[in-house]
Amino acid sequence: MNKKVAILLSTYNGEKYLKEQLDSILAQTYTNFELIIRDDGSKDNTVKIIKEYIEKTDKEITLIEGKNLGFIKSFFDLLKRGDADYYAYADQDDIWLPNKIELAVNSLNKLDDRVPNMAFSNVDYYDAEMNFIGKGDSKNKKPSFLNSLYECINQGMTMVINKKAREYIIDNIPEKCFFHDWWTYMICTAFGNVVQDDVVTVKYRRAKTNATVEGQGIVTLLIWRIKKLLLGDGMKDIKKQITIFKNIFYKDLSTENQKIIDTFEGEKYNFFKAIKKAFYPKKIRRKLIDDISLRIFFLFGIL
């Protein structure tokens, strides 16, 4: 079946790189899609550019001019729009390779669409001027609900989800979450399937305005983690996200996943629980150094 895809693009003051992204979306080999754009209160020429594309293309493009909500709430609002079989997040400053949607649709078509499913791909990193930085990490990406509590192994713009996943999200939009894509990953690992294609389908532009710093080097990543997680509210936000997820979905989780979230949920420090988490027998985060750091954080009540 030629299933329809809704591509969800949130924009904000994106005039500098938006045209390249729009061109790459409109050039997809998979043609049964609609592009739904929500502008998050841009002050530059972003909306003007979008309207120009609407005028000059025969593709189905919808523009919502919204007030500034921030990118997380903007994407949640976008998920409520349109009626499609699959939904793809898109950022305003990347470049998609032509087969991105086609590969994701092929993967999702093989899965049971009665449960929340996600297909994601790999990326290559580029600087603001689209000079190649490095290849994305495609190794050891083993999705699991346990992993999703403390790590999102894929970026939002690589994700394509099915209608059931979208229903879970829009029916249970959290009061707070770390990122919209992380929340999506948690839902699909908890209740459905997450499948990976190692093929690179996105040129991931690392501009100064990015919310995260993947692909910008070990030192930059370390500084970001210290500022965001250790010195900022990042750790508290992760704890809060787990608590909110448990409050919303606990009764629907499998017995195994209930035991997992019972072990790790809790915003107040408990010594015996900290020991249990620190010496949990299964690997939690993908990279060994990250997994060891996480367990140290447990012991000291940082997480």
Rosetta blueprint (number, residue, H / E / L):
1 M L
2 N L
3 K L
4 K L
5 V E
6 A E
7 I E
8 L E
9 L E
10 S E
11 T E
12 Y L
13 N L
14 G L
15 E L
16 K L
17 Y L
18 L H
19 K H
20 E H
21 Q H
22 L H
23 D H
24 S H
25 I H
26 L H
27 A L
28 Q L
29 T L
30 Y L
31 T L
32 N L
33 F E
34 E E
35 L E
36 I E
37 I E
38 R E
39 D E
40 D L
41 G L
42 S L
43 K L
44 D L
45 N L
46 T H
47 V H
48 K H
49 I H
50 I H
51 K H
52 E H
53 Y H
54 I H
55 E H
56 K H
57 T L
58 D L
59 K L
60 E E
61 I E
62 T E
63 L E
64 I E
65 E E
66 G L
67 K L
68 N L
69 L L
70 G L
71 F H
72 I H
73 K H
74 S H
75 F H
76 F H
77 D H
78 L H
79 L H
80 K L
81 R L
82 G L
83 D L
84 A L
85 D L
86 Y E
87 Y E
88 A E
89 Y E
90 A E
91 D L
92 Q L
93 D L
94 D L
95 I E
96 W E
97 L L
98 P L
99 N L
100 K H
101 I H
102 E H
103 L H
104 A H
105 V H
106 N H
107 S H
108 L H
109 N L
110 K L
111 L L
112 D L
113 D L
114 R L
115 V L
116 P L
117 N E
118 M E
119 A E
120 F E
121 S E
122 N E
123 V E
124 D E
125 Y E
126 Y E
127 D E
128 A L
129 E L
130 M L
131 N L
132 F E
133 I E
134 G E
135 K E
136 G L
137 D L
138 S L
139 K L
140 N L
141 K L
142 K L
143 P L
144 S L
145 F H
146 L H
147 N H
148 S H
149 L L
150 Y L
151 E L
152 C L
153 I L
154 N L
155 Q L
156 G H
157 M H
158 T H
159 M L
160 V E
161 I E
162 N E
163 K H
164 K H
165 A H
166 R H
167 E H
168 Y H
169 I H
170 I H
171 D L
172 N L
173 I L
174 P L
175 E L
176 K L
177 C L
178 F L
179 F L
180 H H
181 D H
182 W H
183 W H
184 T H
185 Y H
186 M H
187 I H
188 C H
189 T H
190 A H
191 F H
192 G L
193 N E
194 V E
195 V E
196 Q E
197 D E
198 D E
199 V E
200 V E
201 T E
202 V E
203 K E
204 Y E
205 R E
206 R E
207 A L
208 K L
209 T L
210 N L
211 A L
212 T L
213 V L
214 E L
215 G L
216 Q L
217 G L
218 I H
219 V H
220 T H
221 L H
222 L H
223 I H
224 W H
225 R H
226 I H
227 K H
228 K H
229 L H
230 L H
231 L H
232 G L
233 D L
234 G H
235 M H
236 K H
237 D H
238 I H
239 K H
240 K H
241 Q H
242 I H
243 T H
244 I H
245 F H
246 K H
247 N H
248 I H
249 F H
250 Y H
251 K H
252 D H
253 L L
254 S L
255 T H
256 E H
257 N H
258 Q H
259 K H
260 I H
261 I H
262 D H
263 T H
264 F H
265 E L
266 G L
267 E L
268 K L
269 Y L
270 N L
271 F H
272 F H
273 K H
274 A H
275 I H
276 K H
277 K H
278 A H
279 F L
280 Y L
281 P L
282 K L
283 K L
284 I L
285 R L
286 R L
287 K L
288 L H
289 I H
290 D H
291 D H
292 I H
293 S H
294 L H
295 R H
296 I H
297 F H
298 F H
299 L H
300 F L
301 G L
302 I L
303 L L
